Amino acid sequence: MIQRIQTLFLLAAAGLLTSMVFTPMIKFTDGTTVIRYIEYTPTLIILIVTVVLSFVNIFSYKNRLFQIRVCNLNSLICLGFQIFLAVKYFQSEPGMIYSVSAIFPIIAAILTFIGMRYVARDEAMVQAAYHLRDSKRKRRR
């Protein structure tokens, strides 16, 4: 359901999280050593969970209440991931340089939250239409 705006937000969040798999996390000032997200087990596990939740979120468009719950869960995990990366950053040694992709989890959390708001708006619209139809049926009886 790519024509919905929330799908675009959720797809952008999934794209950001997926791109973290291919980018380096830390470069050292000597220029030869690079640590990737997939080489460090905690970040690998969190990345797998968030990417899978993002794609589950995109493809569960028929069940909006489930989609809202998955959006909230994914946003919380992304925020936790960002806090984890921030703690690692402040504990890092002087020769370590973190890449720009270290801020992708917070951007993905914001995009997922915005997508969740649009999903909730659609659910409210469907419920309002259902109640309107239901009230018309009751008047006819």
C-alpha positions in Angstrom: 0.0 0.0 0.0 2.7 2.4 -1.1 0.2 5.2 -1.9 -0.4 5.9 1.7 1.8 8.6 3.4 2.4 6.4 6.5 3.9 3.7 4.3 6.4 6.2 2.9 7.4 7.2 6.5 7.7 3.6 7.5 9.6 2.7 4.4 12.1 5.6 5.0 12.6 4.4 8.5 13.2 0.8 7.3 15.6 2.1 4.7 17.6 4.0 7.2 17.8 1.0 9.5 18.7 -1.3 6.6 21.5 1.1 5.4 23.1 0.8 8.8 23.9 -2.9 8.0 26.2 -1.7 5.2 27.8 1.3 6.8 30.7 1.5 9.2 30.0 2.4 12.8 33.5 3.5 13.9 36.5 4.6 12.0 39.8 5.1 13.7 42.1 8.1 13.0 44.8 5.8 11.6 42.4 5.3 8.6 42.9 1.5 8.4 40.6 0.1 11.1 36.9 0.1 10.6 34.2 -1.4 12.9 30.9 -2.1 11.3 27.5 -2.5 13.0 27.2 -6.1 12.0 30.6 -7.0 13.5 29.5 -6.0 17.0 26.9 -8.5 18.4 24.6 -6.2 20.4 24.2 -3.8 17.5 23.7 -6.7 15.1 20.9 -8.1 17.2 19.2 -4.7 17.6 19.5 -4.0 13.9 17.9 -7.3 12.9 15.0 -6.8 15.3 14.3 -3.2 14.2 14.6 -4.0 10.5 12.3 -7.0 10.8 9.8 -5.0 12.8 9.9 -2.2 10.2 9.1 -4.6 7.4 6.4 -6.3 9.5 5.0 -2.9 10.1 4.9 -2.0 6.4 3.2 -5.2 5.4 0.6 -5.3 8.2 -1.4 -2.4 6.7 -4.7 -4.4 6.9 -4.6 -4.6 10.7 -4.2 -1.0 11.8 -4.3 -1.6 15.5 -1.5 -4.2 15.3 0.4 -1.8 13.1 0.1 1.0 15.7 1.4 -1.4 18.4 4.3 -2.5 16.2 5.1 1.2 15.4 5.3 2.0 19.1 7.4 -1.0 19.9 9.8 -0.2 17.0 10.1 3.4 18.1 11.0 2.4 21.6 13.6 -0.1 20.4 15.1 2.5 18.1 15.2 5.0 21.0 16.9 2.4 23.2 19.4 1.7 20.3 20.2 5.4 20.1 20.8 5.6 23.8 23.0 2.5 23.6 25.0 4.2 20.8 25.2 7.5 22.7 26.6 5.6 25.8 29.2 3.9 23.5 30.1 7.2 22.0 30.8 8.8 25.4 32.8 5.8 26.5 34.9 5.7 23.3 38.6 6.2 23.2 40.1 9.4 21.7 41.1 7.9 18.3 37.6 6.7 17.5 35.3 8.6 15.0 31.6 7.6 14.8 30.0 7.8 11.4 26.9 9.9 10.6 24.8 6.7 10.5 25.0 6.6 14.3 22.1 9.1 14.4 19.9 7.0 12.0 18.0 5.2 14.9 16.6 8.4 16.3 15.6 9.6 12.8 14.0 6.2 12.2 12.2 6.4 15.6 10.8 9.9 14.6 9.7 8.6 11.2 8.1 5.6 12.7 6.2 7.7 15.2 5.0 10.0 12.5 3.9 7.0 10.5 2.1 5.7 13.6 0.2 9.0 13.9 -1.1 8.6 10.3 -2.1 5.0 10.9 -4.0 6.1 14.0 -5.7 8.9 12.0 -6.8 6.3 9.4 -8.1 4.0 12.1 -10.1 6.9 13.6 -11.5 7.8 10.2 -12.6 4.1 9.6 -14.2 3.9 13.1 -16.1 7.2 12.6 -17.4 5.9 9.3 -18.4 2.6 10.9 -20.3 4.4 13.7 -22.0 6.7 11.2 -23.2 3.7 9.1 -24.2 1.9 12.3 -26.3 4.8 13.5 -28.1 5.1 10.1 -29.0 1.4 10.4 -30.5 1.9 13.8 -32.7 4.8 12.6 -34.2 2.7 9.8 -35.4 0.0 12.2 
